[in-house]
Amino acid sequence: MSPEWEESVRLWVKRDDLIHPVISGNKARKLSLELSQWNIEQPSHVASMGGNRSNFLHALSFVCFSYSIPFTAFIRGHEPQDYGPTLTDMVSWNTNLQFINKAAFRNLREEPGATGLVPEDAIWIPEGGSSVSALEGVIQSVFELDKEPDYIFVPVGTGCTALGIALGILEKQWKSKVIGVVVLKGAEDIESSLLSLVKESGRDWPGNLVLEHRFCDKGFGKLSRDVINDLSYFESLWSVKFEPVYSAKMCNAFRAYCREGLMANKQVILWHTGGLQGNR
């Protein structure tokens, strides 16, 4: 039985976590066009960047290993004594891990070619896979939907996935609103980076996208006991496995919108972006 706050909502979960055991969720969407190209002509080297628990780096590492492509991953911060499951997997997949300080990481994010860090023979994939190619892959995924919802909720890291879904909705000429639930605290600059990405893609900013900043809790990867409890609650409620960094905050936003009376008699999709390997 649904809780009282959800009674008048027709709810679906878009299970992109089921795409692949390792390359799941929005990672698969972002890499789909790259992989199509690699099936024709493989790069000699790939490089990217992220945190030491990055689901995107984890997926990209597996892909490069599967294609026998050398992969260099620049990791923010000092080298940890305990690598943890994500980095351990990446090492087992022959990834060249390079740990860099925050200043170098920031420079790499802003202008990778000018840092001298990226190998000359490597193609560069931005942090979180946020690129025009990734955006196109996400847009294509929207065409799997066969019913027009009133709202789509999706978690936001770099924001590429939420932007792609919103643009895909417009291409389908639907009127659905996309609620991008930002998981990083103090990340108001996401709007400007997404504006640059949408311009690079040759498109206009989608008016159907709302970036929701109220549910970041203590910030990215900083999980309070409340978030952990909420995660268990939603998993038992819908019998779907989620992860706490992104999905739990998306679910909290949906619940709050219900309690605010905004979801009454609406059709809603929660877009599961995978990342369950991070639960380890």
C-alpha positions as CSV (number, residue, x, y, z in Angstrom):
1,M,0.0,0.0,0.0
2,S,1.3,3.4,-0.9
3,P,1.8,6.0,1.9
4,E,-0.7,8.8,2.3
5,W,1.5,11.4,0.6
6,E,1.7,9.3,-2.6
7,E,-1.9,8.1,-2.9
8,S,-3.0,10.2,-5.8
9,V,0.2,9.8,-7.9
10,R,0.7,7.4,-10.7
11,L,4.4,6.5,-10.3
12,W,7.0,4.7,-12.5
13,V,10.7,4.1,-12.0
14,K,12.8,4.1,-15.1
15,R,15.2,1.3,-14.3
16,D,18.4,2.3,-16.1
17,D,20.2,0.5,-13.3
18,L,19.3,-2.8,-15.1
19,I,21.1,-1.9,-18.4
20,H,24.4,-3.7,-17.4
21,P,25.9,-5.0,-14.2
22,V,28.9,-2.5,-14.4
23,I,28.0,0.1,-17.1
24,S,24.6,1.0,-15.8
25,G,22.3,4.0,-15.5
26,N,23.4,7.3,-17.0
27,K,26.9,5.9,-17.4
28,A,25.7,3.7,-20.2
29,R,23.7,6.5,-21.7
30,K,26.7,8.9,-21.7
31,L,29.0,6.4,-23.2
32,S,26.7,4.9,-25.8
33,L,27.8,7.1,-28.7
34,E,31.5,6.8,-27.7
35,L,31.2,3.0,-27.8
36,S,29.5,3.1,-31.2
37,Q,32.5,5.0,-32.5
38,W,35.0,2.8,-30.7
39,N,33.4,-0.2,-32.4
40,I,34.5,1.4,-35.7
41,E,37.8,2.9,-34.6
42,Q,39.3,2.6,-31.2
43,P,41.3,5.4,-29.6
44,S,44.9,4.6,-28.6
45,H,44.4,6.0,-25.1
46,V,41.6,7.5,-23.0
47,A,41.9,9.9,-20.1
48,S,39.3,11.4,-17.7
49,M,38.9,12.7,-14.1
50,G,36.8,12.4,-11.0
51,G,36.7,11.5,-7.3
52,N,37.9,8.3,-5.8
53,R,34.4,6.9,-5.7
54,S,33.3,8.0,-9.1
55,N,30.7,5.7,-10.7
56,F,31.5,7.2,-14.1
57,L,35.3,6.5,-13.8
58,H,34.4,3.0,-12.6
59,A,32.3,2.3,-15.7
60,L,34.8,4.0,-18.1
61,S,37.6,1.9,-16.6
62,F,35.7,-1.3,-17.2
63,V,34.9,-0.2,-20.8
64,C,38.5,0.6,-21.6
65,F,39.7,-2.7,-20.1
66,S,37.1,-4.6,-22.2
67,Y,38.4,-2.8,-25.3
68,S,42.0,-3.2,-24.3
69,I,42.5,0.6,-24.4
70,P,45.0,2.2,-22.0
71,F,43.1,4.4,-19.5
72,T,44.5,7.2,-17.3
73,A,42.2,8.5,-14.5
74,F,43.1,11.7,-12.6
75,I,41.8,11.4,-9.1
76,R,41.1,14.4,-6.9
77,G,43.0,14.5,-3.6
78,H,45.8,12.5,-2.0
79,E,46.2,8.8,-2.6
80,P,44.2,6.9,0.1
81,Q,45.7,4.2,2.2
82,D,42.6,2.1,1.6
83,Y,41.6,2.2,-2.1
84,G,38.1,0.9,-1.5
85,P,36.1,-1.1,-3.9
86,T,35.9,1.5,-6.7
87,L,39.6,2.1,-7.0
88,T,40.4,-1.5,-6.4
89,D,38.3,-2.5,-9.4
90,M,40.0,0.1,-11.5
91,V,43.4,-1.1,-10.6
92,S,42.3,-4.7,-11.5
93,W,41.3,-3.3,-14.9
94,N,44.8,-1.9,-15.5
95,T,43.8,1.8,-15.0
96,N,46.7,4.2,-14.5
97,L,45.6,6.2,-11.4
98,Q,47.0,9.7,-11.0
99,F,46.3,11.4,-7.8
100,I,46.4,15.3,-8.0
101,N,45.7,18.1,-5.6
102,K,42.6,20.3,-5.7
103,A,44.2,23.2,-7.6
104,A,45.5,20.9,-10.3
105,F,42.1,19.1,-10.5
106,R,40.4,22.5,-10.9
107,N,42.8,23.5,-13.7
108,L,42.2,20.1,-15.4
109,R,38.5,20.6,-15.2
110,E,38.7,24.1,-16.8
111,E,41.3,23.6,-19.4
112,P,42.7,20.0,-19.6
113,G,44.9,20.6,-22.7
114,A,46.8,23.4,-21.0
115,T,47.8,21.5,-17.9
116,G,50.4,19.3,-19.5
117,L,48.9,16.3,-17.5
118,V,46.9,14.7,-20.2
119,P,48.9,12.2,-22.4
120,E,49.3,13.6,-25.9
121,D,47.9,10.4,-27.5
122,A,44.8,10.3,-25.3
123,I,41.2,11.4,-26.1
124,W,39.8,13.4,-23.2
125,I,36.4,12.7,-21.6
126,P,35.3,15.4,-19.2
127,E,34.5,14.8,-15.5
128,G,31.3,12.7,-15.2
129,G,31.2,12.2,-18.9
130,S,29.6,15.6,-19.4
131,S,30.1,16.3,-23.1
132,V,28.0,16.9,-26.2
133,S,28.4,13.2,-27.1
134,A,27.1,12.2,-23.7
135,L,24.2,14.7,-24.0
136,E,23.2,13.1,-27.3
137,G,23.2,9.7,-25.8
138,V,20.9,10.8,-23.0
139,I,18.6,12.5,-25.4
140,Q,18.2,9.3,-27.4
141,S,17.2,7.4,-24.2
142,V,14.1,9.5,-23.8
143,F,12.6,7.9,-26.9
144,E,12.3,4.7,-25.0
145,L,9.4,6.3,-23.1
146,D,6.0,5.4,-24.5
147,K,3.8,7.5,-22.2
148,E,4.0,11.2,-21.6
149,P,4.5,11.9,-17.8
150,D,3.7,15.2,-16.1
151,Y,7.0,15.1,-14.2
152,I,10.3,13.4,-14.4
153,F,12.6,13.4,-11.4
154,V,16.3,12.8,-11.9
155,P,19.4,13.3,-9.7
156,V,22.0,15.9,-10.7
157,G,25.7,15.7,-10.4
158,T,27.2,17.5,-13.4
159,G,23.6,17.9,-14.7
160,C,24.3,16.4,-18.2
161,T,21.6,13.7,-17.7
162,A,18.9,16.1,-16.5
163,L,19.7,18.4,-19.4
164,G,19.6,15.6,-21.9
165,I,16.3,14.3,-20.6
166,A,14.7,17.8,-20.8
167,L,16.0,18.2,-24.4
168,G,14.7,14.8,-25.3
169,I,11.3,15.6,-23.9
170,L,11.2,18.8,-26.1
171,E,12.2,16.7,-29.2
172,K,9.2,14.5,-28.5
173,Q,7.1,17.6,-28.3
174,W,5.9,16.6,-24.8
175,K,5.0,19.0,-22.0
176,S,6.6,17.1,-19.2
177,K,8.6,19.0,-16.5
178,V,12.0,17.7,-15.6
179,I,13.0,18.2,-11.9
180,G,16.8,17.9,-11.6
181,V,17.6,17.2,-8.0
182,V,21.0,18.7,-7.3
183,V,23.1,16.6,-4.9
184,L,26.0,19.0,-4.4
185,K,25.8,21.7,-1.8
186,G,26.5,25.2,-3.0
187,A,26.4,24.1,-6.7
188,E,24.6,27.1,-8.1
189,D,27.2,27.3,-10.9
190,I,25.8,24.1,-12.4
191,E,23.4,26.3,-14.4
192,S,26.3,28.2,-16.1
193,S,28.2,25.0,-17.0
194,L,25.0,23.4,-18.4
195,L,24.3,26.6,-20.4
196,S,27.8,26.3,-22.0
197,L,27.1,22.6,-22.8
198,V,23.7,23.3,-24.4
199,K,25.2,26.1,-26.5
200,E,28.0,23.8,-27.6
201,S,25.4,21.3,-28.7
202,G,23.8,23.9,-30.9
203,R,20.5,24.0,-28.9
204,D,18.6,26.4,-26.7
205,W,18.1,26.1,-22.9
206,P,15.1,23.9,-22.2
207,G,12.4,25.8,-20.4
208,N,11.0,22.5,-19.0
209,L,14.1,21.9,-16.8
210,V,14.0,22.9,-13.1
211,L,17.1,22.5,-11.0
212,E,16.1,21.9,-7.4
213,H,18.7,22.7,-4.8
214,R,16.8,22.1,-1.6
215,F,17.7,18.4,-1.1
216,C,21.5,18.3,-1.1
217,D,21.5,17.6,2.7
218,K,25.1,18.0,3.9
219,G,26.5,17.9,0.4
220,F,28.0,15.4,-2.1
221,G,28.9,12.1,-0.5
222,K,28.3,13.4,3.0
223,L,25.5,11.1,4.2
224,S,23.5,11.9,7.3
225,R,21.7,9.3,9.2
226,D,18.4,10.7,7.9
227,V,19.5,10.1,4.3
228,I,20.5,6.5,5.1
229,N,17.1,5.9,6.8
230,D,15.3,7.5,3.9
231,L,17.1,5.2,1.5
232,S,16.0,2.1,3.4
233,Y,12.4,3.5,3.5
234,F,12.2,4.0,-0.2
235,E,13.8,0.7,-1.0
236,S,11.2,-1.2,1.1
237,L,8.4,1.0,-0.1
238,W,8.9,0.3,-3.8
239,S,11.1,-2.9,-3.7
240,V,13.8,-1.2,-5.7
241,K,17.5,-0.9,-4.8
242,F,18.8,2.7,-4.7
243,E,22.1,4.3,-3.7
244,P,22.4,7.2,-1.1
245,V,24.5,9.8,-2.9
246,Y,22.1,10.5,-5.8
247,S,18.9,8.4,-5.7
248,A,17.9,8.9,-2.1
249,K,17.9,12.7,-2.6
250,M,15.9,12.4,-5.7
251,C,13.3,10.3,-3.8
252,N,13.3,12.8,-1.0
253,A,12.5,15.6,-3.5
254,F,9.6,13.6,-5.0
255,R,8.2,13.0,-1.5
256,A,8.4,16.6,-0.6
257,Y,6.7,17.7,-3.8
258,C,3.9,15.2,-3.0
259,R,3.5,16.6,0.5
260,E,3.4,20.1,-0.9
261,G,0.4,19.0,-3.0
262,L,2.3,19.5,-6.3
263,M,1.9,15.8,-7.5
264,A,-1.8,15.3,-6.9
265,N,-3.3,13.3,-9.8
266,K,0.0,13.5,-11.8
267,Q,1.9,10.9,-13.7
268,V,5.5,10.8,-12.5
269,I,8.7,9.0,-13.5
270,L,11.7,8.6,-11.2
271,W,14.7,8.1,-13.4
272,H,17.1,5.6,-11.8
273,T,20.6,6.6,-12.9
274,G,22.3,3.4,-11.5
275,G,25.5,3.7,-9.4
276,L,24.6,0.8,-7.2
277,Q,28.3,-0.3,-7.2
278,G,28.9,2.7,-4.9
279,N,26.8,1.0,-2.2
280,R,29.8,-1.3,-1.5
